[in-house]
């Protein structure tokens, strides 16, 4: 990391805006974005995310800002010493945001100072002596101060060099404190098995029960990999699996995941869920008499429902403007149970909420499948096997007559 990039990233986390930071420091937005991205990479931590086109800082950014405070203070001192102190803020922000000095260069300077010899420091750092000498010369040129007196017995810090030593030591210690926390997080993350699932309809849904049983059985077997769980939309699950943020995804479609291994988890069929006090007996009458809320077409369930409405029931209002899309199943269930809406679910998801909604069969059987997709980790494949076993056991308890869990020979594909 360059000192300039740390200064830029600190301002982004403070202001919450890439564009405002770019305007203030007269930099391109891409330069500012790269600075914050590099800091996230170095710390193995997500600090920002895009929400509706705007940058949002995450909770972790507050702790990082605190850790950066000694570095920003040291940069201000460095600027003052180098003749770049600002009139009002106490620091020349344009200069500070463009400091090209890397932290590794400062640490090499500290090593030479501690060893009292460029040759000894080069051997300890496993660098060539000419390369290290050139880096020190460039550092002196940038700061405008001579840092070492070259003597026969070695290199001795000048008065300016001693001041630089204090500043660089403060930066190095603060950075290493930040990095040590990141390294520990990385070790925990590397051991953790990250499992993502579609959002359950509730605590009694097959997804929630399946994951609960998985954690219980996984920990009982004393596996080395701790399990970390997260629920999100099917669209987000695909992106998270592709980016490596999760290792296993439970979802209702493997579209776009052809390069990942995947297995069919269970089969079911689509049904309509209706308000408990509704009296209509046909799907057409339910749709004609109630507002509609359904998962978006980005999900496997939403896509299947839309395809059904367009291809098999062209006269339904589903072609109209009065459909609410919601990728949160608990919200959909609440709209149906308490606000008079109708929606579509897989039967396996609808059965556990049969006390809250009416389940109405479609005129034609429309099969659906749920899947687990996973990456190359052995722990991910092991978890998938457990998930499939648990799902078959749980769903057979309540909906055995409508669910056909896949057997042990479930199809598996690998890129």
Secondary structure, DSSP 8 states (H G I E B T S, - for coil): -BHHHHHHHHHHHHH--HHHHHHHHT--HHHHHHHHHHHHHHHT---EEEETTEEEE-THHHHHHHHHHHHHHHHHHHHHHTT---SSSSS-HHHHTT---BHHHHHHHHHHHHHT-HHHHHHHHT--HHHHHHHHHHHHHHHTS--EEEETTEEEE-HHHHHHHHHHHHHHHHHHHHHHHHHHHHHHHHH-EEEEE---SSTTSHHHHHHHHHHHHHHHTT-SS-EEEEE--HHHHHHHHHHTS-SEEEES--TT-TTSEEEEEEEEEEEEEEETT----SHHHHHHHS-EEE--TTSHHHHHHHHHHHHH-TTSGGGSS-EEE-S-HHHHHHHHHHH--BEEEEHHHHGGGTTTEEEEE-SS--EEEEEEEE-S-HHHHHHHHHHHHHHHHHHHHHHTTT-----TT--EE--
